[in-house]
Amino acid sequence: MNRYEKKEYQRKGILMKIAIIQHLPELDYPIKERLERACARIESLADQNIDLIMLPEEWLDGAFMDDIQFAEQHTLDGWAFTRIGESVRRVGAYVHAGTFQVKNDDGGLPFNTAIFFAPNGEIRTRYDKIHLHGKSYATVSPEDKARYLGGASEVHKAEPQTNGSTLVVETVVLPHSGREVTFGFNTCADITYGEQQRALVDMGADVLLLSAAWPTEYAHAWDLLPATRALENCVFVLAANNRGHQEALELYGNSMVINPFGRVIARAGKTDEILIAELDLDEVKAANIIGGFKQDRAVAESYAGKI
């Protein structure tokens, strides 16, 4: 633990209070009842001075489902986002509502889209997932598919969706502290690509938001990657994951809050849980000064083309 993190040296800056809602994708319920149950969880956080609430990936529509491309395709002005917006207004926080199957206006496969609400209940921005799992499998030979992918796991399915193409950051003023902060958006497999995280930080991100449906089979990667991205970029990472089973696949849960020193400061288990934490945003500057990773990047860039 470094001097800044030790209690006797720490100087608390302005805090951002966040909540991560980790819960089972309740696919046995009709879709509108699933939505109401999630909205009740959001509204349970009213009067707690929460600045940001996060939900996982595809909690409403279901991830890793064989027929996901035939699930309801939402529109930005549709019933689902209208109803979530009502709950957001009651809480008065920014809400990363997780991701949804959103209609592709070009007529192609839908997008896996993160929806980010402002405290007034209006949609502030969207992010279409860039790195869809399994798209590269189309280039794998039948022999290698049989040897390496055949029957190995429910994880080894290509997501039948359209890739996004645009990195998204959003600068907001926190509703309770009045502090300005910039969020960078990721969905699940995006966190695997360090280049994307570096680009988001170069675009100004102080906090990386990660909404995921991460399987237990790759728990080791979940335990490693978000903390690594926080440490190497000197930023907070907020990681909201699904839990429980979808068809034959178990999702890992273990939603996390990670500080800019790469330390996990709050972590859920594998049950339904609302994880609440307070973040000292001054730690971003402290980590950059103490760690110096961003400043030292020029050294790495000087030999990058010589290896």
FIFI-936290 format. One line per field, with one value per residue (C-alpha): z, y, x. Coordinates in nm, 4 decimals, padded with zeros to 6 digits. Example, Ala and Ser with C-alpha at 12.3 -4.5 7.8 and 13.67 -1.06 7.14 Angstrom:
2
zz = c(00.7800, 00.7140)
yy = c(-00.4500, -00.1060)
xx = c(01.2300, 01.3670)
This chain:
307
zz = c(00.0000, -00.0982, 00.1154, -00.0435, 00.0332, 00.3968, 00.6189, 00.7949, 00.4628, 00.2714, 00.2006, 00.1018, -00.2023, -00.3312, -00.3164, -00.5837, -00.4415, -00.6735, -00.6672, -00.8765, -00.9033, -00.9496, -00.9962, -01.1702, -01.5239, -01.4353, -01.7675, -01.6196, -01.5750, -01.8641, -01.9976, -01.8571, -01.5120, -01.5345, -01.6105, -01.3190, -01.0762, -01.1927, -01.1731, -00.8135, -00.7357, -00.8950, -00.6998, -00.3730, -00.3969, -00.3761, -00.0961, -00.0623, -00.2519, -00.5196, -00.8097, -01.0417, -01.0642, -01.2880, -01.4142, -01.6034, -01.9695, -02.1293, -01.7965, -01.9605, -02.2909, -02.1840, -02.2923, -02.4498, -02.5601, -02.8785, -03.0155, -02.8831, -03.2301, -03.2263, -02.8873, -02.8736, -03.0367, -02.8401, -02.9769, -02.7888, -02.7574, -02.6765, -02.3699, -02.1896, -02.1827, -02.1082, -01.7990, -01.6831, -01.7291, -01.4824, -01.2173, -01.2927, -01.2310, -00.8946, -00.7868, -00.9396, -01.0334, -01.3528, -01.4484, -01.6728, -01.7296, -01.8707, -02.2296, -02.4476, -02.7892, -02.9807, -03.3284, -03.6175, -03.8363, -04.1350, -04.1114, -04.0012, -03.6812, -03.3656, -03.1592, -02.8048, -02.6712, -02.3359, -02.2396, -02.0128, -01.8460, -01.7010, -01.3590, -01.5315, -01.6853, -02.0400, -02.2368, -02.2260, -02.4558, -02.5949, -02.6612, -02.9102, -02.8038, -03.0332, -02.9474, -02.9931, -02.8615, -03.1166, -03.4393, -03.5378, -03.5276, -03.8820, -04.0026, -03.8147, -04.0200, -03.9611, -03.8299, -03.5741, -03.4748, -03.4019, -03.2133, -03.0128, -02.9976, -03.0491, -02.7424, -02.5209, -02.3679, -02.4083, -02.4060, -02.7537, -02.9412, -03.1687, -03.0619, -03.3434, -03.3328, -03.5209, -03.3982, -03.2865, -03.4259, -03.2036, -02.8705, -02.6241, -02.3322, -02.1508, -01.9192, -01.6523, -01.3378, -01.0469, -00.9049, -00.5372, -00.5171, -00.8156, -00.9316, -01.3026, -01.4105, -01.7462, -01.7982, -02.0630, -02.1783, -02.2165, -02.2493, -02.1420, -02.3882, -02.4576, -02.1362, -02.2951, -02.5351, -02.3595, -02.6669, -02.6215, -02.2571, -02.3377, -02.6082, -02.3699, -02.1151, -02.3875, -02.4604, -02.0997, -01.9064, -01.5283, -01.4679, -01.6950, -01.6832, -01.7595, -01.7982, -01.8450, -01.8639, -01.7733, -01.7337, -01.4408, -01.6865, -01.7393, -01.3783, -01.3777, -01.6517, -01.4670, -01.1563, -01.3599, -01.6423, -01.4784, -01.2086, -01.4699, -01.6756, -01.3654, -01.2680, -01.6088, -01.6858, -01.3348, -01.3399, -01.1530, -01.3051, -01.2117, -01.3244, -01.3117, -01.3887, -01.4152, -01.1882, -01.1966, -01.4922, -01.8468, -02.0141, -01.9455, -01.8716, -01.5237, -01.4916, -01.2377, -01.0519, -00.8454, -00.9542, -00.8473, -00.7749, -00.8430, -00.7579, -00.9804, -00.7974, -00.9188, -00.5772, -00.5424, -00.2837, -00.3015, -00.4391, -00.4583, -00.4279, -00.6478, -00.5159, -00.5821, -00.4306, -00.4476, -00.4086, -00.2781, -00.2607, -00.2273, -00.4611, -00.3881, -00.7350, -00.6319, -00.6386, -01.0183, -00.9931, -00.7046, -00.9010, -01.2016, -00.9840, -00.7785, -01.0488, -01.3397, -01.5938, -01.8308, -01.8157, -01.8702, -02.1731, -02.3981, -02.2966, -02.4082, -02.7312, -02.8053, -02.8356, -02.9449, -03.3117, -03.2462, -03.1050)
yy = c(00.0000, 00.3367, 00.6490, 00.8074, 00.5007, 00.4811, 00.6373, 00.8728, 01.0291, 01.0148, 01.3480, 01.2788, 01.4707, 01.5022, 01.1641, 01.0014, 00.7567, 00.4673, 00.1583, -00.1581, -00.3720, -00.7358, -00.9713, -01.2837, -01.2348, -01.3536, -01.5125, -01.7300, -01.4147, -01.2339, -00.9538, -00.6686, -00.8273, -00.8652, -00.4962, -00.3996, -00.6052, -00.4301, -00.0874, -00.1631, -00.2268, 00.1045, 00.2907, 00.1284, 00.3565, 00.6787, 00.9216, 00.7714, 01.0482, 00.8063, 00.9735, 00.6719, 00.3396, 00.0540, -00.2663, -00.5616, -00.6621, -00.7922, -00.8550, -00.7990, -00.9827, -01.2568, -01.3135, -01.6361, -01.7417, -01.9507, -01.7302, -01.3923, -01.2365, -01.3091, -01.1440, -00.8139, -00.5361, -00.2152, 00.1377, 00.4432, 00.5781, 00.2389, 00.1104, -00.0370, 00.2775, 00.4948, 00.2839, 00.2831, 00.6602, 00.6941, 00.5078, 00.7148, 01.0378, 00.9092, 00.8369, 01.1460, 00.9724, 00.8986, 00.5408, 00.3095, 00.0779, -00.2077, -00.3250, -00.4242, -00.5605, -00.2360, -00.2271, -00.1638, 00.0995, -00.0324, -00.3591, -00.5737, -00.7665, -00.5631, -00.3858, -00.4790, -00.1277, 00.0324, 00.2979, 00.5835, 00.7982, 01.1486, 01.2144, 01.3678, 01.0288, 01.1218, 00.9110, 01.0948, 00.8679, 00.5155, 00.2868, -00.0013, -00.2868, -00.3031, -00.6366, -00.8995, -01.2354, -01.5093, -01.3089, -01.4475, -01.8040, -01.7572, -01.7697, -02.0902, -02.4082, -02.6892, -02.9079, -02.6521, -02.5801, -02.9483, -02.9750, -02.6526, -02.5331, -02.8377, -02.8904, -02.7204, -02.4620, -02.2438, -01.9580, -02.0500, -01.9048, -01.6053, -01.3168, -01.2702, -00.8921, -00.6005, -00.4619, -00.1021, 00.1190, 00.4270, 00.4772, 00.6732, 00.8973, 01.1224, 01.4134, 01.4899, 01.6978, 01.4685, 01.5467, 01.5453, 01.6524, 01.8879, 01.7367, 01.6961, 01.3466, 01.1726, 00.8151, 00.5756, 00.2940, -00.0781, -00.3900, -00.7320, -00.8501, -00.4889, -00.4947, -00.7607, -00.5004, -00.2701, -00.0492, 00.0442, 00.1371, 00.3446, 00.5275, 00.6043, 00.7447, 00.9526, 01.0870, 01.2046, 00.9163, 00.9219, 00.6212, 00.3180, 00.1627, -00.2095, -00.3815, -00.7566, -01.1050, -01.2757, -01.6555, -01.8464, -02.0522, -01.7419, -01.6227, -01.5974, -01.3323, -01.1344, -01.1352, -01.0047, -00.7745, -00.4945, -00.4442, -00.4421, -00.1780, 00.0376, 00.0101, 00.0687, 00.3671, 00.5194, 00.5304, 00.3793, 00.0747, -00.0053, -00.3584, -00.4753, -00.8446, -01.0803, -01.3792, -01.7160, -01.9433, -01.8758, -02.2056, -02.4235, -02.1290, -02.0016, -01.6309, -01.5302, -01.2331, -01.0763, -00.7192, -00.4940, -00.1421, -00.0918, 00.2167, 00.3781, 00.1838, -00.1429, -00.2327, -00.3879, -00.1707, -00.3333, -00.6691, -00.8616, -01.2363, -01.4629, -01.3701, -01.0846, -00.7813, -00.4026, -00.2990, 00.0574, 00.2417, 00.5939, 00.6952, 00.9646, 01.1099, 01.2765, 00.9281, 00.9534, 01.2409, 01.0718, 00.7485, 00.9377, 01.1158, 00.8121, 00.5447, 00.7627, 00.5056, 00.7563, 00.9850, 00.6935, 00.5717, 00.7687, 00.5318, 00.2321, 00.4049, 00.4722, 00.1013, -00.0297, -00.0436, -00.1977, -00.5341)
xx = c(00.0000, 00.1433, 00.1591, -00.1479, -00.3595, -00.2470, -00.5086, -00.2664, -00.1613, -00.4862, -00.6563, -01.0148, -01.1264, -01.4812, -01.6504, -01.8630, -02.1162, -02.1960, -02.4150, -02.3831, -02.6955, -02.5926, -02.8827, -03.0011, -03.1351, -03.4854, -03.5697, -03.8458, -04.0550, -04.2298, -04.0131, -04.2232, -04.2223, -03.8431, -03.8223, -04.0465, -03.8392, -03.5216, -03.6860, -03.7840, -03.4178, -03.3211, -03.5896, -03.4779, -03.1714, -03.3735, -03.2781, -02.9293, -02.7440, -02.6213, -02.4403, -02.4203, -02.6049, -02.4882, -02.6506, -02.4976, -02.5048, -02.8264, -03.0009, -03.3394, -03.2986, -03.0556, -02.6961, -02.5657, -02.9146, -02.9390, -03.2167, -03.1005, -03.1201, -03.4940, -03.5518, -03.7344, -03.5341, -03.5726, -03.5895, -03.4652, -03.8207, -03.9735, -04.1573, -03.8534, -03.6415, -03.9452, -04.0154, -03.6512, -03.6430, -03.9310, -03.7289, -03.4195, -03.6133, -03.7307, -03.3734, -03.2099, -02.8830, -02.6974, -02.7825, -02.5852, -02.8802, -02.6725, -02.7052, -02.9980, -03.0833, -03.1340, -03.2797, -03.0424, -03.2075, -03.0132, -03.2057, -02.9120, -02.8615, -02.9308, -02.6673, -02.5708, -02.6210, -02.5431, -02.7969, -02.6860, -02.9522, -02.9225, -03.0832, -03.3879, -03.4682, -03.3671, -03.1187, -02.7851, -02.5841, -02.5540, -02.2606, -02.2773, -02.0503, -01.7485, -01.5863, -01.8563, -01.7453, -01.6870, -01.7053, -01.3640, -01.4966, -01.6256, -01.2641, -01.1770, -01.1449, -01.3985, -01.1176, -01.0063, -01.3654, -01.4164, -01.0884, -01.0881, -01.4492, -01.6673, -01.8824, -01.6269, -01.8541, -02.1595, -01.9080, -01.7891, -02.0829, -02.0610, -02.2833, -02.5398, -02.5278, -02.3757, -02.0445, -02.0354, -01.7610, -01.7411, -01.5657, -01.7781, -01.6861, -01.9307, -01.8487, -02.1079, -02.1484, -02.2333, -02.5791, -02.4791, -02.1138, -02.1144, -01.7832, -01.7167, -01.6158, -01.5693, -01.6895, -01.5559, -01.7857, -01.7070, -01.9155, -01.7875, -01.5176, -01.4139, -01.2097, -00.9873, -00.8490, -00.6054, -00.5907, -00.9559, -00.9076, -00.5979, -00.7899, -01.0782, -00.8348, -00.6677, -01.0170, -01.0379, -01.1962, -01.1435, -01.3706, -01.4109, -01.7580, -01.7813, -02.1183, -02.0776, -02.2245, -01.8971, -01.8987, -01.7534, -01.5470, -01.3332, -01.3391, -00.9589, -00.9781, -01.2469, -01.0304, -00.7348, -00.8408, -01.0456, -00.7801, -00.5049, -00.6861, -00.7306, -00.3641, -00.2084, -00.4326, -00.4532, -00.8352, -01.1273, -01.2971, -01.6575, -01.7456, -02.1094, -02.1596, -02.4556, -02.4817, -02.6609, -02.7349, -02.8493, -02.9242, -02.6158, -02.3872, -02.3048, -02.2298, -01.9669, -02.1145, -01.8330, -01.9086, -01.6225, -01.5070, -01.1353, -00.9329, -00.6652, -00.3921, -00.5478, -00.6842, -01.0322, -01.2081, -01.5532, -01.6646, -01.9899, -02.0263, -02.2390, -02.5835, -02.8249, -02.6600, -02.6439, -02.2817, -02.2379, -01.9058, -01.7688, -01.4873, -01.2300, -01.1874, -00.8607, -00.7074, -00.6930, -00.4436, -00.2610, -00.2177, -00.0833, 00.1720, 00.2751, 00.2569, 00.3596, 00.2443, 00.0887, 00.3920, 00.6283, 00.4353, 00.6704, 00.9498, 00.7459, 00.6501, 01.0175, 01.0957, 00.7554, 00.8537, 01.1952, 01.0898)
